Amino acid sequence: MSYLEYTVKYVPTGPRKVLYLNWPLALLLAAVAGVGFLMLYSVAGGSFSPWAEPQMKRFAAGFVLMVMIAMVPIWFWRNMASLAYLGSLALLLAVEFFGSVGMGAQRWIDLGFMRLQPSELMKVTLVLMLAAYYDWLPPHRKSRPFWVLLPVLLILIPTALVLRQPDLGTSILLMAAGGGLMFLAGVHWAYFAAVFAAGAGLITAVLQSRGTEWQLLKDYQFRRIDTFLDPSSDPLGAGYHITQSKIALGSGGWTGRGFMQGTQSRLNFLPEKHTDFIFTTLAEEFGFIGAFSLLALYALIILFCVVSALANKDRFSSLLTLGIALNFFLFFAVNMSMVMGLAPVVGVPLPLVSYGGSAMLVLMLAFGLAQSAHVHRPR
């Protein structure tokens, strides 16, 4: 399709594009971010500093970024997919040599005004690249071995670089999002059955490697697995995080202890209360009703993305929107499972709620791409 044929099919032009934004989705994102501001204010003891105020500024900047990206025609982002992917890959390589170290991991690049985590950017550019790939690939080739191997390499290369940092949580998210998008694109189910079988074998190999010269995970990652299986085995050490998290979750009951009345967070029993474990603070202060309400907001965001994708007749736009929705789902599902003891602690923040600059801005960038697909969909 030529540029002229493509643009003729679109109704909105110029400033009128703002009217065609998926405004329910934008308002839902603002609502979830508002929950985050409230909880960051609470965990700081009733103060906008040091977390709530910077988070508000980042969301405002991210919202403007989302709208700006949405105004750009979706064909431009499709053409930029390979360049964006290679740029993210270059940043991951730069982390190996120039990255900042924090909490025993080398994951960030210090830009002066903020610390950029390239692995967060890769979550989006990987989805962008795979959507462009399957839009380009003829449907009858999508399940042929050679054409399946190429996207697998696109997924495994950044995953290996992220795993070296080490960042097990983001590595898992990259593989899950990439594999999920391949499934949505229509790759034959037999490949996924083989992957699950290989995964079972890999898990066995990882467990067998413990204490050997070829140990596949770091010691602290094995401790996380032990903690997941039996948190009470080391309640004051490796099991401390999840034990305190469960206490906070259980003490909230149905309606919670009340805003800024959570003992686990206010008395600093709950670690990482402003980042990875902020959901437990919410559950303690607002109870099951508050936690379920946040989950409902997340579910509505996914729903609006899926509806937009299904209504879109452009294959690239549809796959891109579904990939972003899948990424977002994995983000909050892994975090909530982690803090409830249903999955090992892997250091995944709660999207739009946990404190963090890179995650917030990159997430808004991703939804900007989804908005661009929505605004410029063929009518």
N, C-alpha and C positions, 0 to 999 in steps of 0.2 A: 504494500500500500504506500503510495506516495505521500509526501507531506501535505499536499493540497487536499487529496482525498481524505486523509486522516482528520485534518482540521475542520473540513466542511461538515463532518458528522457531529460536531460538538456545538451545543447551544451556547454555553457561557463563553464570553470573551471579556478581556480587560478586567476592570474592577468588579464587574458583575460576578466574577468567579467566586467571590467571597460568599455570595448568597447560596451557592451550590455546595458549600462545604457540608460535610456530615456533622451538622451542629449537635445533634443528640450525642454523638460519640465524643465531640469536643467537650461538651458539658459534663459528661460522665468522667472524662479524664480529669477535669478541674475538680469534680467532687471527690475523687479518690485522692488527688493531691491535697485537697483541703483536710481530709482525714489525717494525712501525713503531717501537715502543719500543726494540727491540733495535738497529735501525739508527741511531736518533737518539742512543742511548747511544754507539754506535761512532764516529759522525762528530764527536761532542763530545770524542773522545779518552779514552773510558772514564769519562764523567761523566754524571750524570743531569740536570745543568744545563748549558746553559740551555734545552734542548729536550725531553728525554725526560720529565722530571718534569711540566712544564706539560701535555704531551700526554697523560700518564696521567690527570691530573686532568680534562682535557676529555673524555676518553673515558668516564671514570666518570660524569661529569655527563651526557654524551650517552646512555649506556646507561640511566641512570635516566629520562631524558627519553623514550627509546624505549619503555620499559615503561609509563610514565604515559600516553603517547599511545595505546598499544595497548589500554589499559583503557577508552578512550572509544569508544562505539559508532560504527561506520563511517558511519552516517547523519548524525551530527553533523558529521563532516569534509566530507561531501558538501554539506551545507547551508552550511558555512563557506567553500566553495571560492571564490566570487566575492569575498567580503570579504578572504580571504587574498591573492588575486591583486591586488586593488586596493591593499591595504596594501603589498605588495612593489613595486608600480608607484610608489606615493607615496614609498617609500624610495629608489628609483632616481632619482626627480626631486629628492629632497632631496640626493643626492650631487652633483648639478649645482651646487647653491648652497652647501652646507655640508660637502662631502666633504673628507676628508683626502687629501693628495697624498703618494705614495710611488713611487719609481723611475719618475718621469715620468708617472704615471697618477693619476687622481682616482677611486678606486674604493671608499673606505671611509668609514664614519661612526664617529667616535670616541665611544664610550659611556662612557669613563673606565676601566672595568674590562676592556674589550676593544674591538677594532676590528671592527665588523660590515661585511661585504661583502654588500650587498643583492642583487647579481647571483647569489650562491650561493643565497640564499633563493628567488629567482625561478625557478631551475631546478626546485624542488619545487612551488611554487605554480602554475607554468604547467602542469605535468603534472596537478596536482589540478584545475585549472580545465578543462582539455580533457577529462579523464575525466568530470567532472560534466556538461559540455556534451553529450558523445556519449551519456551515460546519459539525458539529458533529451530529446535529439533523436530523433524517430521514425526507424527504420532506413531507410525508403524515401526520406528527405530527405537523407541524409548525403552524397550525391554531387551534389546539385543546386548550381549555381554560387553562389547567394546564401548557402546554408548552408555552403559551403566557404570563402567569403570571410570570414565571421565568425571562425573559428579562425585563419585566416591573419593577420588583423589582431591577434588576441590574441598571436600569436607575433612579428610584426614590430615592434610598438610597443616591447616591452621590449628586443628585439634592437637596435633603433636607439639606444636610450638607453645600452645597455651598450657599443655600438660607439663612442659618443662619449667614453667615459671615458679612453683607448681600451682595450678589452679584446677583441681579436679572437678569442682562444681561447674565452671564454665565449659570445660571440656565435654562433660556429659551433655550440657545444654546444646552445644554446637552439634554434636553427633545426633542428638534426638531431634533437633529442629531440621537439620539437613536430611536425615532419614525420613522424617515425617513429610517433608515437602516432596521428596521423591515418590513417596506413596501416594500423595495427593495428585501428583502429576500423572499417575497411572502405571508406574513400574510394577511388573508382575510380583504377586505376593510371594512366590517361591524364593526370591532373593531375600526377602525379609525373614522368612522361616530359616534360611541358612544363617543369616546374621544372628538371630536369636539363639540358634544352636551353637554358633561360634562364641557368642557372648557367655553362654553357660560354661563353655570350656575355658574361656578367659578368666571368668570368676574363680573357677577351680584352680587354674594356674596361679592366679594372684594369691589365693589363700595358701597354696602349697609353697609359694616362694618366700614366705615370711621367715626371716632369720637366716636366709641363705645368701650367697654371694650375688645371686641374680635377682634379689628382691625387687619386685615391680612397683611397689608403692613406698612412700616415705613412712617412717615410724609413726608420725603423728596422724597420718591417714589411716594406718592400721588401728591406732587407738580410737579413731572415730568409729570404725566398724565395730570394735569391741564395745564401745559406749552405746552404739545403736542396739546391739544385741542384748546388752545387760548394763544399763546405766548405773545400777546400784553396785556394780563391781568396784567402782572407783568414784564414789559420790563427791569427794573433795578434790579430785584431780580431773581426769579426762571426762568423767561423767557429771561434773559440776554444772556445766551449761544446760544440758538437757534436763537434769533433775530440777534445777531452779525454774526452768521454763515450764515444766509440767506442774509445779507448785503454783506458779502464777496463773496458768490456764485453768487449773481446777478451782482456785480460790475465787475466780470471778463469778462462778455460778451462772444463773440465768441473766441477771441484770447488771452484774458487776459491782465493784466497791464504790464506784463514783469517780468522776473526773478528778485526776491528780490525787487519788486516794489509794493507789496501788502500793502496797507495802514492799513487794519484791523489787519494783523499779525505784521507788522513792528512797529506799534504804540500801540501794546498790547491791542487792543480792543477785539481780538479774544482769548478766554480762552482755555487752554489745546491745544495750537496750535501745539505742538510737539507730542501729543498722539491722543486722541479721535477725535480732530477736524482738523487733518492735511490735510484731503481731501479738506476742504474749502480753505486752504492756496493754495493748488495746483490749485483749480478752479479759485481762484482770480488771480493768477500769470500767468496761462497758458490758462484760459478760458475753454469754452465748449470743444474745440479740445483737450486740455491737459487732461481734466477729462474723456472724451470719450476714449482717447488712453489708459489710465490706466485701464478703464473698459474692453477694448478690450484685454489687456494683461491678465487680470483676466479670461476672458472668454476662452482664448486660453489654459490657465492652466487647467481649468475644462475640456475642450475638449480633451486634450491629456490624461488626467486621465481616462475619460470615454472610449476613444478609446482603451487604454491599458487594461481597465477592461473587455470590451466586447471581446477583442481578447484573453483573458486569459481563459483557459479551467479548471483551478483550482477554485473551488467554493469559498474557503476561500480567495484566492488572489483577486478574482474579487469583492467580497463583501467588503474586506478591502479597496481596491482602490476606489470603489464607495463611501464608507463611508468617506474616507479622502477628496474626492472631494466635497461631500455634506457639510462636516464640514467647508471646506474652503469657499464654496459659502455662507453659512450662515454667516460666519465671515464678509466678505466684504459687503454682502447685507444688514445686520443689521446696520453696521457702516454708509454706504452711506445713507440708509433710515433715520437714526437718524439725521445726520447733515443736511439733506435736509428738515427736518420737517415732514417726512412721517411716522415716528415711534417715540415713546418716547425715550428720552435720557437715555440709560441704561449702558453707560460706556464700550462699546465694541471697542477695537482699530482696526485700519485698518491693515490687515495682511501684513507683510513685509515692511510696510511703516511707521507706527507709531513707536515711540521710545518705547523700552521695551525689556528686556532680556529674561524673561521666555517665552513670546509669540513667540519671534523669534526662540529660540532654540527648543521649543516643536514643532513648525510648521515644522522646518527642519527635526526633528526626524520623524514626520508623513510622510513627503515626502520621507524620507529614507525607510520607510516601503513600500510605494507605489513603490519605485524603486526596492526594493528587490523582490516584487511580479512581476515586469516587467522583471528583469534580470533572475529570476529563473522560469519563466513560462514554462509549458510543450510545447515542440516543436515536 
